[in-house]
Structure formats: structure tokens, C-alpha cells
């Protein structure tokens, strides 16, 4: 019985490894999956065929991509986050005012997960996608959430994930990060100046109700357009207003 349980766990891990590889590559061939997982083509084919039959993958010519089942699961997963039910109208108003890209992120397992986004007329597309995750310390939204946490919780996240550099501007020193978090706490919002993507700046603020962190709102845009004065006067204020509005809505729901 014990051996069977171990086999089942290994099988589950391998299935999700395949899904992750397909998602990371935006589609993968049989040989890609076999090589990535170091298994034979026949073994990889069995897994892939099963996932296609169940609707979790689809095959177009020789390439496998994510199937419709993940769309259904994604919709249900998003509904579980209370912030998604109230933030969309506020996010749309924020984008109408700033004309840039607005994001909703949440903290999960010590990382930031992009939950939703709205594109403004002047929005610049980055590599970030809804549903993907990133280290908290190099996102404006992520640092805003860290600034709302206890020092103990922040240290636990650092111990677990470290402070890897994404760009030359990324904070990689623990003391420097805590100094930054103190400034964010006093200011009320975080600023990202190329920490995640060169040439892209962002302002982020956490959504907190009764001490509980529900997520964060951020607006991103090109550095040449979002200079220091623009960030403070035209981006930070609308972001703070948006988070306050969402906090009030969440507060009413809780009551």
C-alpha cells in the first residue's frame, strides 16, 4: 500500500510537471516534454494523450498547448479570491484615469500572483501574464504587500525564496529591503524603477482590511513617461484612491 501511494504521488507530480512545461513554452512537442522530464517518448506520449483526452491539453499538429479545462478551473479559482469580486470596476476607473496598465496581485506561498489586469490606451505590454507568479521583492505591488506584513513573515519569505535579482535595479540585500519597506509603510505606496523590467516603472499599494492583506493594486508604464513627478502626482494618488475604495467595499462585505 505504501509503495502504491508513492507511485501515485510521483505520477501526480509528473503530470503537473508536464503542464508547467507546456505553459512555460506556450506549447511543446512530444520530444520537448520527453527531454525536459528525462523520460522516454512512449512514456511522455501516454501522459500527453491522457491529458488531451481529459481536456487539459489540446494537440494542434505536432504541438501540445493548454486545453479548455484550465480556463474553467481558472475562472473558479479567481472567484475564490474576494478581491476579484470588487476590484474590476475600480481597476477600470483607474485605467481610465491613468491610461496605463493596472494590475491586481495577491500573495500566495510567498510569491506574487498576477490575478487580473486592465490595459489603458497607452499601456505597454510586459512579460507578466495573469496567472503567473513573481518574487514579491521586485514588484511594486509585491513590496507594498511585504510592507504590510510583520518582519517575521517577511523574513520567512526571504528564507524560503531568497532575494534573487531580476534586473540590475533589483534589491538583493535584506537590510536594504527592510529599509525600503519602512519607507513604503510611511509613504503608503511602493515604487518600482526597473526592478522587474528595464525601462518600466510602477506604483503599487496594498489592499488591507482589519490587518488582513487581500492583495495589491499597481499601475505600470514606461520610465520615459512616468518620471518622478508624474509617478507621485498622476499615478500614486489614483492608486491610493483605488485601494481605499476596494478596502471600503471589502469592509462592507466582511461586516
N, C-alpha and C positions, 0 to 999 in steps of 0.2 A: 504493500500500500504506500509506504513511504517513497519507494522508487518511482511509482506511478505519479505521485504528487509532484516530485521533482521534474519528471518529464513534462507534465502539464505546464509547470511554471516556465520551463525553458521554451516550450512551444509558444506560450503567450508572449514571452519576451521577443522571440524571433519574429512573430507576426508584427508586433509594433515596431521592431527594427526595420522591417520591410516598408511599413507605412511611412516611417520617418525618412527613409532613403528616397522614396518616391516623391515625398513632399519637398525635401531639400533640393532635389534636382529638377523639380517641376516636370517630372516624368522620367521614367527609366526603362531600359531594355532588360530582358532576361539576363543577359551576360553582365550587365551593370550590377544587378542585385546579387547574382551568384558571386561575383568578385568582391563586392562590398561586404558580404556576410561570410565569405570564405566557405561556401557550400557548393555542391555540385549543381549543374544546370537542371538536372532532373528534380532535385530537392527543391530548388528555387521555383521551378515550374509548378510543382504541386501546391506550394503556398500561394503563388500568384493566381493560379487557376481557381483555387478555393475562394480567395478574396474577390475575384471577379464575379464568381457565381453568387456571392453574398451581397454584391453591390458596393463593396468598399473600394474596389478598384475597377477601372474600365480599361479595355485594351483597344488602342487605335493603331492599326497596322502592327508595328513591332514594339510599340511603346505603351507602358502602363502608366496611368495617371489616377489621381484620387477620384472615387466614384460618388454618386449622389447620396449615399448613406451618411457620409461625413457632413454634408450640408445639413441634413436633418438633425444629426447629433449636435452640430454647431449651433443651430438655432435654439435647440432646447438648452444647451449649455449656457448660452448667453442670457436666456431668460432667468437662470438661477442667480445671476448677479443682480442685486436690487438696483444698482446704479444704472443699468441699461434701461430700465423701465421709465426712468425720469429724466435722463440726461439728453436724449436725442433732440428734443425741441430746443433746449438751451444751447446745445452744440451747434445747431443750425443757425441760431441767432448770433452766436459768437463768430461763426464763419462769415455771416452776412456783414458783420461789423468790421472784421479784420481782413477779410478776403484771402486769408491764408489757409493752411491745413490745421484742423483741430483734431485732437486725439483724446480718447478715454483709455486709461490704462488701469490695471489692478495689480496688486502684488499677490503672487502665488508661488509657493515653495521658494521664497526668497528671490524671485525674479519678477520683472515687469512683464505683463502680458497685455498686448495691444487688443483692446476689446471692441473698439469702434473708431471710425474716423469720418470726417466730413471735409470735402475739398472745396476751398473757395476758388474764386475766379483767377486769383494769382498764385494758387497753390503750386508748390514744387514737389514733385514726386520723389520720395526717398526709397531706400531698400526695405524699410519697415512695412510689414503687412499685418492686417488684422488676423489675430490668432497666433502670431508668432511671439516669442519672448526675447527679452534682452536683460542684460545686467542693470540693476537699479542705479548704480552709481554714475553711469554715463548718460543718463536721460534726465531732462529737467523734471519730468513727471516722477521719475524714479527717486531722484534726490528729494523732491518735495515730500514723497511718502516716507522716505528714510528720516527726514527731519521731524516727522510727526511721531516717530517711534521712540521707544526708550533706548538708551545707549546699549543696554544689554541685548535687545533684539537686533540692533544694528551690528553689534559685534558677532552675534551668532550667524548673521547673513554673510559677513566678511569671512568668518572662519569656514563657512560652507562653500562659498563661491569665489572667494578671493576678490582682488581688485584689478582684474586684467585690463590692459589698455586697448581701447578700440581705435583711437587716433592719438596723435601726439599731444592733444589737449586733454586727454582723459586723466582723471585723478586716479593715481595708483598708490598713494600713501595714506595710511589710516589716519594719522594725525591731521593731514591736510583735508581729508574728507570730513572729519568731525568739526574742524574749523568752518568749513563750508556749510555744513548742516546747521551750525549755530547761527550763521548769518541768514540762512534761509528761514529759520524759525523766527528770527527777529523781523525779517523783511516781509514774510508772508508768502513768498514765492521763490522758485528756483530759476536760474538762468543757465542755459546750455549754450556754450560758444564753441561749436565744433567738436565737442566731446564725443559725440556719436557718429556724426557725418561731417567731414571737412566742408566748410563754407555754409553750414546750416546752423542757425541759431533757434533757440526755443525758450519759451517761458512756461513753467508748469506750477500748479498749485494743487495741494491735496484736498480731497473731499473727506471731511472728518465730522462725525456726529457723535456727541457724548463720549468722545475719546476713542471711538472706533474708526479705523481708516477704511473707507469704502473704495477708494481709488484715487485717481488724479486726472486733472484736465490739463492739456498742454496745447499750445499753438506753435507751429514751426514755420520757418521761412528762410529765404536766402540771406546770408550775412550782409550783402551789399545793400539790401533793402531794410533790414532790421538792425539799424545802428543802435547804440546805447540809448539815445533819447527816444527813438521810436519804440524800442522794447519797453521802456518804462512808462511812456505816456499813452501809446496806442495799442499795446499788446497786454502788458501786465494788468492794467486796470480792468479791461474787459474779461480777462481770465479770472481774476479775483471775483468779479461780479458774477460770473458764470458758476464758479464753485460755491459761492454763497447761496445762489438761487437753488442749486442742486441740493445743498445741505438742508435748506429750509424744506424742500419737497420731501426729502428723505426723513427729516424730523417729523413732519406731519404723518407720514406713513407709519413710523415707529410708534407714535402716540396713539 
